[in-house]
Amino acid sequence: MFIDVLLREAGWELGKNADAEVPVSGMPNAQGEGFVDYVLWGANGKPLAVVEAKRSLKDPDVGQQQAKLYADCLESEKGQRPLIFYTNGNHTWLWDDRRAPPREVQGFYTREELELAIKRRSLQTDVHELPINSEIVERTYQHRAIRAMTEALSQGRRAGLLTMATGTGKTRMSIALIELLMRGNWVKRVLFLADRVALVKQAANAFKEFLPDSSPVNLVTDKNGQGRVYLCTYPTMMGLIGQMEGDRRKYGVGHFDLIVIDEAHRSVYQKYGAIFRYFDSYLVGLTATPRDEVDRDTYHLFGLETGVPTDAYGLSEAVDDGYLVPPKAYSVPIKFVREGIRYDQLSDDEKEHWESLDWGDYSAEGDVPTEVLASEVNKQLFNEPTIDLMLKHLMQNGLKVEGGDKLGKTIIFAVNQKHADFIARRFNHHYPHFNGEFARVITHAVSYAQTLIDDFSSKLNKLPQIAISVDMLDTGIDVPQVLNLVFFKAVRSKVKFLQMIGRGTRLCPDLFAPGEDKRDFAIFDFCSNFEYFNENPKGALGGMAEPLGKRLFKARLDLLSLLTVKEAQQPGAIAEAAGQYDTFAELRTEITDELHDEVAAMNQDNFIVRTELEHVTRFATREVWNTLDDAALGDLRSHVAGLPSERAAEHITAKLFDLVCLNLQLALLRSTSDFVTYRDKIVELASQLEVMESVPAIHAELALLQDVQTDEYWQDIRLPMLEHLRRRMRELIKFIERRPSNPVYSVLNDEIGEATVVDLKDFNTGINLGQYKKKVEAYIRANENHVAIAKLKFNRPLTPSDLSELEHFVYESEPVQSREQFEQCYGADKPLTLLIRSLVGLDRNAAKEAFGQFLDENRYSSQQIRFVEMIIERLTRLGVMEAGQLYEPPFTALHHEGLDGPFGDADANAIVAVIAAIKHSASG
């Protein structure tokens, strides 16, 4: 049985540490006994788990109650309640009914994992009672995120999503969360997943610094390491899950208690969701994507309502709180980048230069083009003056260090590798005295790129000072010294755009000099990105394409379902229906065999295939395919398409050609207009192959290739003809050379316009709101002896002249700058006097005087007096309050009904009236 295979993979051997058909007494039946299908024993001879096995055609849920009764019997006999598994081989459920509801798992726990699960029933502590390690994280929002996550886990949730702006310490927060859960005996082993090797290394270093006792293991470099925290990339983990040590899996389903996903988003789940389905663990997602930008599928993965993460701390909040610095954003128009180049607008000398350029394959007709679109500048055409204008603007206007003598750390986001290389060459041309070290290309194509990243991010002020990047530095790299970001490429993903901006938001103390910290950073946008996102706040909404193999499988299913209808009709061919029937039968058989062969080659030991084992085993039988109905086709699409198969690998060009032909056949059957599009693709491929007749395989098919390019060939085309074409051409496509088109290099005069300040709508970029508030509030508190401010503090009424003098005193002060600036920060809806009262508070004696009648010990109880004293304490700190707050904590701690508990209606109304009068006196 397959159940026996799963048990062996978890280290269980019948007759050694597990038994089958174990008799128990106490069952609610006539005999009062039963036989447990399997019992998994601990080293002490006590039961760790019962396994109730049902036939594969039965729903495993039918055995849930039976398994629970067996657990009751064993608990009575052995004094320990086992965990409960119930399974039909295809689907297995785990139920620790003392701690959690049932959940589906992909296999069985090992003895060690089951023993630990049972121990946790008594060892696991309430994490609310444990303090967070402030040596790892000290910021309030980090503590809040940790508490929100542990509260969710305590309430029985097994997953949570924490959205935190780039640079606010997601990794350190996750380390503190892990430390807390380890200390509370909630988790033992943790898997931390990131999408790039550099990010895994960065996280591993953080764990070594802040949680060294966890013995962090970087599985990318040390696949056999042992520890409590394992760090890995997604692809590496996909490979490790399949590793076996004899009959046993190296990483069983219960190996990790917690998985942390760094930068959780939909594409990660679509590509690597099998990891999260395989391991039975808690799941914590970390993302810098703002809560409103996180897609619905990501929220669904973590079992959350769309737009409501477990906790969120956004970019605006972080800037306001002084934990990140804001950008000063500038849109810098360079004519060719924004508008493109038109031949008829060039000077005579430039036209001559244009005509002399080697345009290569740029123009399909081989002629000199009449224009180059803006989207092709810096992709297909590299113009020296265009690059030079960008570099000159950066070197003149970029933020500087070392007293203004040296450009601060800068990232230039380039379009592609050739673009990055060209920028570096132009920089070295203009600044040869830097010896080629000041500006360096840092991309995945560069050997030992990590050493360049290390130098760029070094706190020892190493060169390079400018990193020219293509994707590699867009996300995840932590370089607090960055002062300038240059967008020399168009970005249309809102999530990626914000991540790229996040490269500059980190704090950097003493960057300019001792005591002179980084206050902001500059963004120079040459490609209208800000304008685009201000007009399209959500950016370009594009879905992620399914893998090629899955698309091919589904296309063949679609074609098979259309051919299976009573009469497959083609345009102009209905009269030949009888003759076509046999032809279609042959085509149906060929497609069916192709699909069946793919399913039959699926390795049923593969952990991804096992999630759909019920369907794979069913469709691995060839006879099943002869009677496919709509339900079966639906199962194949939903459960089998896209699973890994071990068929012999084919050249990708052949598979891509298959997809074109399948889409062409579907378009023919459905009579859709995209038939022309796919037909023209095949004609173009035939044209490209014809000129390569010196290749023997192509020469053998030359007649067909020439026929395909004629109109006659496509008249009254039939499905069998298209299938014949596919089979004869598919192996030829690989001979078409995919030569990278060489860019055109030009020297045409370009123009740069005036840089304009851009208002970033995601957070205010004009001022550092956090620093501004600190200065304003310090100024007001330092002047609390000012006549009007003192009156507010001592609850004395203000005259009109007092109010006028107060506004003059505040709005025209150096820290405040202006009324407009003040209202931009604090809003215009709250009176200045109320704000000042909230800052300076209410004098304690003044508050006591206002509530004097309620402090009479002869008239009021100690509980009533304590309630009023709490009101006075709050007013002393905050200056004003609302009556509704008297029905919230901390007042409900004295009485669950708040104000109405200790006081009758008359006294309660009187207290509310005093609070309103105090607020009114501060309202000017």
Long-range contacts (C-beta under 8 A, 24 or more apart in sequence): 1-53, 1-89, 2-56, 2-89, 2-90, 2-613, 3-38, 3-51, 3-53, 3-87, 3-89, 6-87, 6-89, 6-92, 6-107, 6-108, 7-38, 7-40, 7-51, 7-108, 8-247, 8-248, 9-107, 9-108, 9-244, 9-247, 9-248, 9-249, 9-252, 10-107, 10-108, 10-109, 10-110, 10-248, 10-249, 10-252, 10-253, 11-110, 11-111, 11-248, 11-252, 12-38, 12-40, 12-108, 12-111, 17-41, 17-111, 24-70, 24-73, 24-74, 24-77, 25-73, 25-77, 26-72, 26-73, 26-76, 26-77, 27-69, 27-70, 27-73, 28-69, 34-66, 34-69, 34-70, 34-73, 36-70, 36-74, 39-74, 39-82, 40-82, 40-108, 40-111, 40-114, 42-80, 42-111, 42-114, 42-115, 42-118, 43-111, 43-115, 45-78, 46-78, 46-79, 46-80, 47-74, 47-75, 47-78, 47-80, 47-82, 48-82, 48-83, 48-111, 48-114, 48-115, 48-118, 49-82, 49-83, 49-84, 49-85, 49-108, 49-109, 49-114, 50-74, 50-82, 50-83, 50-84, 50-85, 51-85, 51-86, 51-87, 51-108, 52-84, 52-85, 52-86, 52-87, 53-86, 53-87, 53-88, 53-89, 54-86, 54-87, 54-88, 55-88, 56-88, 56-89, 56-90, 56-614, 56-617, 57-88, 58-88, 59-88, 60-86, 60-87, 60-88, 60-91, 60-92, 60-93, 61-86, 61-93, 63-87, 64-93, 64-95, 64-102, 67-95, 68-95, 68-97, 71-97, 80-118, 81-118, 82-118, 83-109, 83-114, 83-117, 83-118, 89-613, 90-613, 90-614, 90-617, 91-614, 94-280, 100-156, 101-156, 103-158, 103-280, 105-253, 105-254, 105-280, 106-253, 106-277, 106-278, 106-280, 106-607, 106-610, 106-611, 107-249, 107-252, 107-253, 108-252, 108-253, 109-252, 109-253, 109-254, 109-280, 110-252, 110-254, 113-252, 113-254, 113-255, 114-254, 116-188, 117-254, 119-185, 120-185, 120-186, 123-185, 124-184, 124-185, 124-186, 125-184, 125-185, 126-154, 126-184, 127-153, 127-154, 127-180, 127-181, 127-184, 127-186, 128-154, 130-180, 130-183, 130-184, 132-176, 132-180, 133-176, 133-179, 133-180, 135-210, 136-172, 136-175, 136-176, 136-179, 136-210, 136-211, 137-169, 137-172, 137-173, 137-175, 137-176, 139-168, 139-169, 139-323, 141-168, 141-313, 141-317, 141-318, 141-321, 141-323, 142-168, 142-169, 142-172, 142-173, 142-176, 144-311, 144-313, 145-173, 145-177, 145-310, 145-311, 145-313, 146-173, 146-176, 146-177, 146-180, 148-310, 148-311, 149-177, 149-284, 149-310, 149-311, 150-177, 150-180, 150-181, 152-310, 153-181, 153-186, 153-282, 157-303, 158-282, 158-283, 158-303, 159-282, 159-283, 159-284, 159-285, 159-301, 159-302, 159-303, 159-304, 160-283, 160-284, 160-285, 160-302, 160-304, 160-309, 160-310, 160-311, 161-264, 161-284, 161-285, 161-287, 161-294, 161-298, 161-299, 161-302, 161-304, 161-309, 161-310, 162-284, 162-285, 162-286, 162-287, 162-309, 162-310, 162-311, 162-312, 163-287, 163-288, 163-289, 163-290, 163-291, 163-294, 163-309, 163-311, 163-312, 163-313, 163-314, 164-286, 164-287, 164-288, 164-312, 164-313, 165-288, 165-290, 165-313, 165-314, 165-315, 165-317, 165-318, 165-324, 165-502, 165-505, 166-288, 166-315, 166-498, 166-499, 166-502, 166-503, 166-505, 166-506, 167-318, 167-323, 167-324, 167-478, 167-480, 167-502, 167-505, 167-506, 167-507, 168-313, 168-318, 168-323, 168-324, 170-262, 170-286, 170-288, 171-202, 171-203, 171-206, 171-262, 171-286, 172-206, 172-210, 174-260, 174-284, 174-286, 175-206, 175-207, 175-210, 175-211, 176-210, 177-284, 178-211, 178-214, 178-229, 178-258, 178-260, 179-211, 179-214, 181-258, 182-214, 182-228, 186-257, 186-258, 186-282, 187-257, 187-258, 187-282, 188-228, 188-257, 189-228, 189-229, 189-230, 189-255, 189-256, 189-257, 189-258, 190-214, 190-228, 190-229, 190-230, 190-256, 190-257, 190-258, 190-259, 190-260, 191-230, 191-231, 191-232, 191-237, 191-256, 191-258, 191-259, 191-260, 191-279, 191-281, 192-229, 192-230, 192-231, 192-232, 192-259, 192-260, 192-262, 193-231, 193-232, 193-233, 193-234, 193-237, 193-259, 193-260, 193-261, 193-262, 193-272, 193-275, 194-231, 194-232, 194-233, 194-234, 194-262, 194-263, 194-476, 195-233, 195-234, 195-262, 195-263, 195-268, 196-233, 196-476, 197-233, 197-450, 198-450, 198-453, 198-476, 198-477, 199-262, 199-476, 200-231, 200-232, 200-233, 201-450, 202-476, 202-477, 202-478, 203-231, 203-262, 204-231, 207-231, 230-256, 234-268, 234-271, 234-272, 234-275, 235-272, 237-272, 237-275, 238-272, 238-274, 238-275, 241-275, 241-278, 241-607, 242-606, 242-607, 251-279, 253-278, 253-279, 253-280, 254-279, 254-280, 254-281, 255-279, 256-281, 257-281, 257-282, 258-282, 258-283, 258-284, 259-283, 259-284, 260-284, 260-285, 260-286, 261-285, 261-286, 262-286, 262-476, 263-287, 263-288, 263-475, 263-476, 264-298, 264-301, 264-302, 265-289, 265-294, 265-295, 265-298, 265-495, 266-295, 266-297, 266-298, 266-544, 267-544, 269-297, 269-298, 269-301, 270-297, 270-544, 273-301, 274-607, 274-608, 274-611, 276-301, 277-611, 278-607, 278-611, 288-498, 288-499, 288-502, 289-495, 289-498, 289-499, 290-314, 290-315, 290-498, 290-762, 293-494, 293-495, 293-498, 293-538, 314-763, 315-498, 315-502, 315-505, 315-762, 315-763, 316-762, 316-763, 316-764, 318-505, 319-505, 319-763, 319-764, 319-768, 319-769, 319-770, 320-769, 320-770, 320-773, 321-770, 322-768, 322-770, 322-771, 322-774, 323-507, 323-770, 324-505, 324-506, 324-507, 325-504, 325-505, 325-506, 325-507, 325-518, 325-519, 325-520, 325-521, 325-768, 326-505, 326-520, 326-763, 326-764, 326-765, 326-767, 326-768, 326-769, 327-485, 327-501, 327-504, 327-505, 327-520, 327-521, 327-522, 327-523, 327-760, 327-765, 328-520, 328-521, 328-522, 328-523, 328-757, 328-765, 329-522, 329-523, 329-525, 329-530, 329-757, 329-758, 329-759, 329-760, 329-765, 330-397, 330-522, 330-523, 330-524, 330-525, 330-755, 330-756, 330-757, 330-758, 331-525, 331-528, 331-530, 331-531, 331-755, 331-756, 331-758, 332-390, 332-393, 332-524, 332-525, 332-526, 332-752, 332-753, 332-755, 333-526, 333-752, 333-753, 334-386, 334-389, 334-390, 334-526, 334-750, 334-751, 334-752, 334-753, 335-750, 335-751, 335-752, 335-753, 336-374, 336-377, 336-383, 336-386, 336-748, 336-750, 337-374, 337-377, 337-378, 337-386, 337-526, 337-527, 338-374, 338-527, 338-528, 339-374, 340-371, 340-372, 340-373, 340-374, 340-375, 340-376, 340-377, 341-371, 341-372, 341-377, 341-381, 341-383, 341-748, 342-370, 342-371, 343-368, 343-369, 343-370, 343-371, 344-370, 346-748, 347-749, 350-748, 350-749, 353-746, 353-747, 353-748, 354-746, 354-748, 357-744, 357-745, 357-746, 358-742, 358-744, 359-744, 360-741, 360-742, 360-744, 361-739, 361-741, 361-742, 362-741, 362-744, 375-490, 378-414, 378-415, 378-419, 378-488, 378-489, 379-415, 379-416, 379-419, 379-743, 380-741, 380-743, 380-744, 381-743, 381-744, 381-745, 381-746, 382-418, 382-419, 382-422, 382-743, 382-744, 382-745, 382-746, 383-745, 383-746, 383-747, 383-748, 383-750, 384-426, 384-745, 384-746, 384-747, 385-747, 385-748, 385-749, 385-750, 386-750, 387-422, 387-423, 387-426, 388-426, 388-430, 389-750, 389-751, 389-752, 390-423, 390-486, 390-488, 390-524, 390-526, 391-423, 391-426, 391-427, 391-430, 392-430, 393-524, 393-752, 393-755, 394-484, 394-486, 394-524, 395-431, 397-522, 397-524, 397-755, 398-483, 398-484, 398-522, 398-524, 399-483, 399-484, 399-521, 399-522, 400-483, 401-483, 401-511, 401-512, 406-465, 407-465, 407-466, 407-484, 408-465, 408-481, 408-482, 408-483, 408-484, 408-511, 409-456, 409-465, 409-466, 409-467, 409-479, 409-481, 409-482, 409-483, 409-484, 410-465, 410-466, 410-467, 410-482, 410-483, 410-484, 410-485, 410-486, 411-466, 411-467, 411-469, 411-473, 411-479, 411-482, 411-484, 411-485, 411-486, 411-503, 411-504, 412-439, 412-466, 412-467, 412-468, 412-469, 412-486, 412-488, 413-469, 413-470, 413-473, 413-474, 413-485, 413-486, 413-487, 413-488, 413-489, 413-491, 413-500, 414-468, 414-469, 414-470, 414-488, 414-489, 415-470, 415-488, 415-489, 416-470, 417-441, 417-443, 417-445, 417-470, 418-743, 419-470, 419-488, 419-489, 420-468, 420-469, 420-470, 422-745, 423-468, 423-488, 424-468, 427-466, 437-463, 437-464, 438-463, 438-464, 438-465, 438-466, 439-464, 439-465, 439-466, 439-468, 440-464, 440-466, 440-467, 440-468, 441-468, 441-469, 442-467, 442-468, 442-469, 442-472, 442-473, 443-469, 443-470, 443-471, 443-472, 444-470, 444-471, 444-472, 445-470, 453-477, 457-481, 473-503, 474-499, 474-500, 474-503, 475-499, 475-500, 475-502, 477-503, 478-506, 479-503, 479-506, 480-506, 480-507, 480-508, 480-511, 480-518, 481-508, 481-511, 481-518, 482-506, 482-521, 483-511, 483-518, 483-521, 483-522, 484-521, 484-522, 484-523, 484-524, 485-521, 485-522, 485-523, 485-524, 486-523, 486-524, 486-526, 487-523, 487-524, 487-525, 487-526, 487-527, 487-529, 488-526, 488-527, 489-527, 490-527, 490-528, 490-529, 490-532, 491-527, 491-529, 492-532, 492-539, 492-540, 493-539, 493-540, 493-542, 494-533, 494-537, 494-538, 494-539, 495-539, 497-529, 497-533, 497-539, 498-762, 519-768, 519-771, 520-768, 524-755, 525-758, 530-758, 530-760, 531-758, 533-761, 534-758, 534-759, 534-761, 537-761, 546-642, 547-642, 548-652, 548-655, 548-656, 548-659, 549-642, 549-645, 549-655, 550-641, 550-642, 551-659, 552-655, 552-658, 552-659, 552-662, 553-595, 553-598, 553-636, 553-640, 553-641, 553-642, 554-637, 554-641, 555-659, 555-662, 555-663, 555-666, 556-591, 556-594, 556-595, 556-662, 557-595, 557-633, 557-636, 557-637, 557-641, 558-666, 559-591, 559-662, 559-665, 559-666, 559-669, 560-588, 560-591, 560-592, 560-595, 560-628, 560-633, 561-628, 561-630, 561-633, 562-666, 562-669, 562-670, 563-587, 563-588, 563-591, 563-669, 563-719, 564-588, 564-628, 568-669, 568-719, 569-669, 570-668, 570-669, 570-718, 570-719, 571-668, 571-671, 572-716, 573-716, 573-718, 580-718, 583-718, 583-719, 583-720, 584-719, 586-720, 587-719, 587-720, 587-723, 590-723, 592-625, 592-626, 595-625, 595-636, 596-620, 596-622, 596-625, 597-647, 598-645, 598-647, 599-640, 599-645, 601-645, 601-646, 601-647, 602-643, 602-644, 602-645, 602-646, 603-644, 603-646, 606-644, 608-643, 608-644, 609-643, 609-644, 612-639, 612-640, 612-643, 615-639, 615-640, 616-640, 616-643, 651-731, 651-733, 651-734, 653-733, 653-734, 653-736, 654-730, 654-731, 654-733, 654-734, 656-733, 657-685, 657-726, 657-729, 657-730, 657-733, 658-726, 658-730, 661-722, 661-723, 661-725, 661-726, 661-730, 664-722, 665-719, 665-722, 665-723, 668-717, 668-719, 668-722, 669-719, 679-714, 682-708, 682-725, 682-729, 683-708, 683-709, 685-729, 685-733, 685-736, 686-729, 688-736, 689-729, 689-732, 689-733, 689-735, 689-736, 692-735, 692-736, 695-735, 697-731, 697-732, 697-735, 698-732, 698-735, 701-728, 701-729, 701-732, 704-728, 704-729, 705-729, 764-824, 766-824, 767-821, 767-824, 767-825, 769-825, 772-821, 772-825, 773-825, 773-826, 775-815, 776-815, 776-816, 776-822, 776-825, 777-839, 778-815, 779-813, 779-815, 779-816, 780-810, 780-836, 780-839, 780-840, 781-839, 781-840, 783-809, 784-840, 789-836, 789-840, 792-833, 792-836, 792-837, 792-840, 792-879, 792-921, 792-922, 793-837, 793-840, 793-841, 793-842, 793-843, 793-846, 794-843, 794-846, 795-842, 795-843, 795-846, 795-847, 795-849, 795-850, 795-918, 795-921, 796-921, 797-921, 798-833, 798-921, 798-924, 803-833, 803-924, 806-832, 806-833, 806-836, 807-832, 810-836, 831-922, 831-923, 831-924, 832-924, 833-922, 833-923, 833-924, 834-879, 834-880, 834-919, 834-922, 834-923, 836-922, 837-879, 837-880, 837-922, 838-878, 838-879, 838-880, 839-879, 840-879, 841-875, 841-876, 841-877, 841-878, 841-879, 842-875, 842-876, 842-879, 842-880, 842-918, 843-876, 844-872, 844-876, 847-871, 847-872, 847-875, 847-876, 847-918, 848-872, 850-914, 850-917, 850-918, 851-911, 851-914, 853-910, 854-907, 854-910, 854-911, 861-902, 863-894, 863-895, 863-902, 864-902, 864-903, 864-907, 866-894, 867-891, 867-894, 867-895, 867-899, 867-902, 867-903, 868-911, 870-894, 871-911, 871-915, 875-918, 879-922, 880-918, 880-919, 880-922, 881-915, 881-919, 882-915, 882-919, 883-912, 883-915, 883-916, 886-911, 886-912, 886-915
